[in-house]
Amino acid sequence: MDTLRRRNPFKYSSEPSGSHDTYILDEQEQSELIDNIKSLNATSNNQNRIALQITLALSFLLHIIYISSDYNSPLVVIFPPAGRPESPLYLSPVLTLLAIILHANAALLARSRNLVLAKWRITPLPYSVAFGLSAVSPAISALSGKMWQTTAWWCTAAFLTWIVRASNNWIMQEQQSMSELERMKYISAGA
């Protein structure tokens, strides 16, 4: 009996129908709804970019403090090693400068528009180059046999570059969804 189609009686539009009927928006309601969604999307994107910039600034500041200290990983303070402390990585000053440059590059990638200084347009490195350069420090640390705290510290530039890329991909997908929503508009007279 369940395989037979159920008969749905005709209902007048003035009758209360319950939750099964769909409401058809007219052109003005569609435009208002899409504009509202666009403004919410723009607000969300701005908040995400601000959060990214704050995260990058804090990590940048931590690397500046690191370069002016004794070159011990900040993670060693949070997670102290079981044995005696190890010596810092041999190339720590150079690798820290590389990490600072990669942080600046990630900040450029997180911007919504291009940066122009003294009539020069500054373009960030592509993600593939940034990921390749950010893999140098953790690879040297791992190959040197350093503790996991030290190796994890050197992974911060790669991790933040990945976060910026994921966030930018998410924002691009939202923009594509908004343009797809614009294309889905219909004329209510023909609906």
C-alpha positions in Angstrom: 0.0 0.0 0.0 2.9 2.3 0.6 4.0 2.1 -3.0 0.8 3.7 -4.2 0.8 7.5 -4.7 -1.2 9.4 -2.1 -3.9 11.7 -3.3 -3.3 15.3 -2.4 -6.6 17.3 -2.6 -6.5 20.7 -4.1 -6.4 23.6 -1.7 -7.4 27.2 -2.3 -4.8 29.8 -1.6 -7.0 31.3 1.2 -7.1 28.1 3.2 -4.5 27.6 5.9 -2.0 25.2 4.4 0.5 24.2 7.1 4.2 23.9 6.7 4.3 22.1 3.3 3.6 25.1 1.0 6.5 27.3 -0.1 6.3 31.1 -0.2 7.3 32.7 -3.5 9.3 35.9 -3.2 8.7 38.8 -5.5 11.6 40.6 -7.2 11.9 43.2 -4.4 11.9 40.6 -1.7 14.5 38.6 -3.5 16.8 41.7 -3.9 16.4 42.6 -0.2 17.2 39.1 0.9 20.2 38.8 -1.4 21.4 42.3 -0.2 21.0 41.2 3.4 23.0 38.0 2.8 25.7 40.0 1.0 26.1 42.4 3.9 26.2 39.5 6.4 28.8 37.8 4.2 30.9 41.0 3.9 30.8 41.5 7.7 31.9 37.9 8.2 34.7 38.2 5.7 35.9 41.5 7.4 35.8 39.8 10.8 37.8 36.8 9.5 40.4 39.1 7.9 40.8 41.1 11.2 41.2 37.9 13.2 43.8 36.7 10.7 45.7 40.0 10.9 45.6 39.9 14.7 46.9 36.3 14.8 49.7 37.1 12.3 50.6 40.2 14.3 50.8 38.3 17.6 53.0 35.6 16.0 55.1 38.2 14.3 55.6 39.9 17.7 56.5 36.5 19.3 59.2 36.0 16.5 60.6 39.5 17.2 60.9 38.6 20.9 62.4 35.3 19.9 65.1 36.9 17.8 66.1 39.2 20.6 66.2 36.4 23.2 68.4 33.3 23.8 66.8 31.4 20.9 65.0 28.9 23.0 61.6 27.8 21.7 58.7 29.4 23.5 57.1 26.0 23.6 59.9 24.8 25.9 58.5 27.2 28.5 55.0 25.8 28.1 56.0 22.1 27.7 59.4 21.7 29.5 61.5 18.8 28.3 62.1 15.8 30.5 65.9 15.9 30.1 68.4 18.7 30.1 67.7 21.7 27.8 69.2 21.5 24.3 71.2 24.1 22.4 69.2 26.3 20.0 69.2 25.5 16.3 72.4 26.6 14.6 70.8 28.9 12.0 68.2 30.3 14.4 68.8 34.0 13.5 68.6 33.4 9.8 65.6 31.1 10.1 63.8 33.6 12.3 64.3 36.3 9.8 62.9 34.0 7.1 59.9 33.3 9.4 59.3 37.0 9.9 59.4 37.6 6.1 56.9 34.7 5.7 54.6 36.3 8.3 54.7 39.6 6.3 53.9 37.6 3.2 51.0 35.9 4.9 49.7 39.3 6.0 49.9 40.5 2.4 48.0 37.3 1.3 45.3 37.9 3.9 44.6 41.4 2.6 41.5 41.9 0.5 43.3 44.4 -1.8 46.8 45.0 -3.1 49.3 47.1 -1.1 50.8 50.1 -2.8 53.8 51.8 -1.2 55.5 54.7 -2.9 53.7 54.0 -6.2 55.0 50.4 -6.1 52.5 47.6 -6.0 53.7 44.9 -3.6 52.6 41.4 -4.5 53.0 38.5 -2.1 54.8 35.3 -3.0 52.5 32.6 -4.3 51.4 29.9 -1.8 53.6 27.2 -3.4 56.7 29.3 -2.8 55.6 30.4 0.7 54.9 26.7 1.7 58.3 25.7 0.2 60.2 28.3 2.2 58.3 27.7 5.4 59.2 24.0 5.2 62.9 24.8 5.4 63.0 25.6 9.1 61.1 22.5 10.4 63.1 20.3 8.1 66.4 21.6 9.4 65.1 21.2 13.0 63.9 17.7 12.4 67.1 16.6 10.6 69.2 18.1 13.5 67.3 15.9 15.9 65.9 18.7 17.9 63.0 18.2 20.4 59.4 18.3 19.2 59.0 21.6 20.9 61.7 23.2 18.8 60.4 21.6 15.6 56.8 22.7 16.3 58.0 26.2 16.9 59.6 26.3 13.5 56.3 25.0 11.9 54.4 28.2 12.9 55.1 30.0 9.6 53.8 27.1 7.5 50.8 26.7 9.8 49.9 30.4 9.5 50.4 30.3 5.8 48.0 27.3 5.6 45.4 29.2 7.7 45.6 32.2 5.4 45.2 30.0 2.4 42.2 28.1 3.8 40.6 31.4 4.9 41.1 32.9 1.4 39.7 29.8 -0.2 36.7 30.0 2.1 36.1 33.6 1.2 36.4 32.9 -2.5 33.8 30.0 -2.2 31.5 32.4 -0.4 31.8 34.9 -3.2 31.1 32.2 -5.8 28.0 31.2 -3.8 26.8 34.8 -3.7 27.2 35.1 -7.5 25.4 31.8 -7.9 22.6 33.1 -5.7 22.4 36.2 -7.9 22.0 33.9 -11.0 19.2 32.0 -9.3 16.9 35.0 -9.1 13.6 34.4 -10.8 10.7 36.5 -12.0 7.8 35.9 -9.7 5.2 36.5 -12.4 6.4 33.4 -14.2 7.0 31.3 -11.1 
